[in-house]
Amino acid sequence: MKIYILILLVILSHLTIGSLVAQVQQKESFELPQRPRIRYKTIDKKPIRLEGVVKKKMWSKSLKSYCAQGSDYIVLQTKDKEYVLEFKNDEMKSKYSNGRKNVKLKGKRMVKIIPTSKNPMEQHPVSYGDKDEFSCEIFRVLP
């Protein structure tokens, strides 16, 4: 009797494993829909220099934080305006992550165009309305 129960358990476990393998194979062929990519439009044809104070900002539900597309972000506060900074790599970003006084940065002002999601579970600027895209001005720091 014990042998029959053991054989039955082996057969059931084999069937369960087979169905799990089939499910995994089906999921591997499933692809998530591609999200539209973030685009950029250049404002300055040639690199410019901006002078101001670099500040590290914490994530918040603000338009600048959404523009930065991450958690903490870094801004350059000039006399006239505050720019979200983008860097070529993390090494450059870490150079300014603690904040400094009176820096001169070389780079280009750009318009960052972020596609907004219609998924109500994803973060997006509510005050921006029902538009398909969100745009903001950033300063891309050059080495």
N, C-alpha and C positions, 0 to 999 in steps of 0.2 A: 504494500500500500504506500509506503514511504517513497519507494522508487517511482510510482506513478505520479505522486504529487511533485516530486523533484523534476521529472520529465515535463510535466505540465507547466511548472514555473519556468523552466528553460525555454519552452516553446513560447510562452507569453512574453518573456523578456526579449526574446528574439524578434517577435512581432512588434513590440513597443520600440525597440531600437531601430528596426527597419522603417517604421513610420516617422520616427524622429529624423532619421537621415533624409527621408523624402521631403520633410518639411524644411530642413536646412537647405537642401538643394533648391527648393522652390524659392526660398528667401534670397539665396545668392543671385538668382536671376532677376530679382525685383530691384528696380532702380528708382531712387527718389527723384522727383522732378527737379531739374536744374533751376536754381534761383538766378535771376538776372544779375549780372555783374555790376559792381560799382564802376562808374565812369568818371573821368576827369576832363575838364576843359581848362586850358591854360589862359590866364589873364595876362601874365607878363611873358613876352616873347623871349626876353633875355633875363638872366638872373638879376635880382635886385638885392639890396642890403636893407634890412630893417633893424632898428635899434629899439630896445625896450627891456622889460624885466620878464624873465622866464618864471612861470609859476606852475606848480604841480596841482592839479585839481582832482578831486575824488569824483567817482561816478555819481550822477544825480539824474533825475528825470528832467533834464534840460535839453534844449536844442543843441547846444555846444557838445554836451556829453554824447548825444545821439550821433552827431557829426563825427566825433572821434572814433565811434564804433568799437569801444572797448570799455574796460573798467576805469582805471585811473588814466588821466591824459594830461598833456602838457600844453600850456598856452604861452603866447608872447603878448604881453601887454605893452602896446606902444602908446604914444600920446593920444592918438585918435581912435584906436580900435584894439580889440582883443582877437588874436588869431589862434585857432587850433593848429598845433604843429604836427606835421607828419615827418617821419624820418625814414631814411633808406634802410636802416637796420637797427637792431636792438642796441648795438654798441654805441651808435650815435645817440640814441634815445637816452641811454643810461648816463651819458655825459651831462645831460641837462635835467635829469629826473629829480635832483635835490633842490633845484631852483637856484638862480644866480642873480646878481644885480647887474644892471646895465650891460647887456650883451649886444653884439652886432652879429646878426645871422644873415648868411647868404642863401637865397633860395628863390622860389617862384610862388606867386599867389595863384591859386587854382580854385575852380568851382568843383566841388565834389558832388556827384549826383548819385544818390542812394535810392534804389528801387524800394518802395514800401510794400509790405506784405499785406494781403487781405486776411491773413490768419489772425483772428482776434486774440490768440494766445501769445503772439509775438509782440515784442516791444516796438512801438512806432510813435511818432509825435502825434498826439491827438489834436493839438491845436493847429496842425498843418492841414486839416480837413481830409477829404476823401481822395486826395491826389495820388497818382501812381508813383510819383518820385518826390524825394526830398532833396533839396540842394542847399549847400552851405559853402562859405569861403574858408579855405585853409591856406596855410603857408607850408610848402614842402621844403624842408631844410636840405641844402646840398652840402656835400663834404668840402 
